[in-house]
Amino acid sequence: MSRTVSARIPTALHDELRERCNLIGESINDFVKASIEMCLHDSSDFDFGDDVIEELERQKSELEKN
């Protein structure tokens, strides 16, 4: 059985969450579930896209150098 949880978060945080989920091809729901799992159990099999974000930041840094 699953339950629905509603939370109010700042617009900027929601925008960042939506952008991250779009980049990694996951739903906001799955991302939030995995985040809760990580906080409660200190583990998750979910790929939060940290490698993708690091690569994008590296590419951005390279472009700024040129």
CNS distance restraints for C-alpha pairs under 8 A (distance, minus, plus):
assign (resid   9 and name CA) (resid  13 and name CA) 6.58 0.50 0.50
assign (resid   9 and name CA) (resid  14 and name CA) 6.53 0.50 0.50
assign (resid  10 and name CA) (resid  14 and name CA) 6.35 0.50 0.50
assign (resid  11 and name CA) (resid  15 and name CA) 6.08 0.50 0.50
assign (resid  12 and name CA) (resid  16 and name CA) 6.21 0.50 0.50
assign (resid  13 and name CA) (resid  17 and name CA) 6.10 0.50 0.50
assign (resid  14 and name CA) (resid  18 and name CA) 6.04 0.50 0.50
assign (resid  15 and name CA) (resid  19 and name CA) 6.08 0.50 0.50
assign (resid  16 and name CA) (resid  20 and name CA) 6.13 0.50 0.50
assign (resid  17 and name CA) (resid  21 and name CA) 6.17 0.50 0.50
assign (resid  17 and name CA) (resid  28 and name CA) 7.10 0.50 0.50
assign (resid  18 and name CA) (resid  22 and name CA) 6.14 0.50 0.50
assign (resid  18 and name CA) (resid  28 and name CA) 6.58 0.50 0.50
assign (resid  19 and name CA) (resid  23 and name CA) 6.22 0.50 0.50
assign (resid  20 and name CA) (resid  24 and name CA) 6.31 0.50 0.50
assign (resid  20 and name CA) (resid  49 and name CA) 7.47 0.50 0.50
assign (resid  21 and name CA) (resid  25 and name CA) 5.74 0.50 0.50
assign (resid  21 and name CA) (resid  26 and name CA) 5.01 0.50 0.50
assign (resid  21 and name CA) (resid  27 and name CA) 5.89 0.50 0.50
assign (resid  21 and name CA) (resid  28 and name CA) 6.06 0.50 0.50
assign (resid  21 and name CA) (resid  31 and name CA) 7.21 0.50 0.50
assign (resid  22 and name CA) (resid  26 and name CA) 6.51 0.50 0.50
assign (resid  22 and name CA) (resid  27 and name CA) 7.67 0.50 0.50
assign (resid  23 and name CA) (resid  49 and name CA) 7.82 0.50 0.50
assign (resid  23 and name CA) (resid  52 and name CA) 7.73 0.50 0.50
assign (resid  24 and name CA) (resid  48 and name CA) 7.54 0.50 0.50
assign (resid  24 and name CA) (resid  49 and name CA) 5.70 0.50 0.50
assign (resid  24 and name CA) (resid  52 and name CA) 7.38 0.50 0.50
assign (resid  26 and name CA) (resid  30 and name CA) 6.67 0.50 0.50
assign (resid  26 and name CA) (resid  31 and name CA) 6.88 0.50 0.50
assign (resid  27 and name CA) (resid  31 and name CA) 6.28 0.50 0.50
assign (resid  28 and name CA) (resid  32 and name CA) 6.05 0.50 0.50
assign (resid  29 and name CA) (resid  33 and name CA) 6.13 0.50 0.50
assign (resid  30 and name CA) (resid  34 and name CA) 6.12 0.50 0.50
assign (resid  31 and name CA) (resid  35 and name CA) 6.08 0.50 0.50
assign (resid  31 and name CA) (resid  46 and name CA) 7.79 0.50 0.50
assign (resid  31 and name CA) (resid  48 and name CA) 7.21 0.50 0.50
assign (resid  32 and name CA) (resid  36 and name CA) 6.22 0.50 0.50
assign (resid  33 and name CA) (resid  37 and name CA) 6.19 0.50 0.50
assign (resid  34 and name CA) (resid  38 and name CA) 6.03 0.50 0.50
assign (resid  34 and name CA) (resid  44 and name CA) 6.24 0.50 0.50
assign (resid  34 and name CA) (resid  46 and name CA) 6.13 0.50 0.50
assign (resid  35 and name CA) (resid  39 and name CA) 6.22 0.50 0.50
assign (resid  36 and name CA) (resid  40 and name CA) 6.05 0.50 0.50
assign (resid  37 and name CA) (resid  41 and name CA) 5.68 0.50 0.50
assign (resid  37 and name CA) (resid  42 and name CA) 7.18 0.50 0.50
assign (resid  37 and name CA) (resid  43 and name CA) 6.80 0.50 0.50
assign (resid  37 and name CA) (resid  44 and name CA) 6.32 0.50 0.50
assign (resid  38 and name CA) (resid  42 and name CA) 4.57 0.50 0.50
assign (resid  38 and name CA) (resid  43 and name CA) 4.74 0.50 0.50
assign (resid  38 and name CA) (resid  44 and name CA) 5.45 0.50 0.50
assign (resid  39 and name CA) (resid  43 and name CA) 7.74 0.50 0.50
assign (resid  49 and name CA) (resid  53 and name CA) 6.31 0.50 0.50
assign (resid  50 and name CA) (resid  54 and name CA) 6.11 0.50 0.50
assign (resid  51 and name CA) (resid  55 and name CA) 6.15 0.50 0.50
assign (resid  52 and name CA) (resid  56 and name CA) 6.23 0.50 0.50
assign (resid  53 and name CA) (resid  57 and name CA) 6.14 0.50 0.50
assign (resid  54 and name CA) (resid  58 and name CA) 6.11 0.50 0.50
assign (resid  55 and name CA) (resid  59 and name CA) 6.17 0.50 0.50
assign (resid  56 and name CA) (resid  60 and name CA) 6.10 0.50 0.50
assign (resid  57 and name CA) (resid  61 and name CA) 6.10 0.50 0.50
assign (resid  58 and name CA) (resid  62 and name CA) 6.23 0.50 0.50
assign (resid  59 and name CA) (resid  63 and name CA) 6.22 0.50 0.50
assign (resid  60 and name CA) (resid  64 and name CA) 6.23 0.50 0.50
assign (resid  61 and name CA) (resid  65 and name CA) 6.36 0.50 0.50
assign (resid  62 and name CA) (resid  66 and name CA) 6.65 0.50 0.50
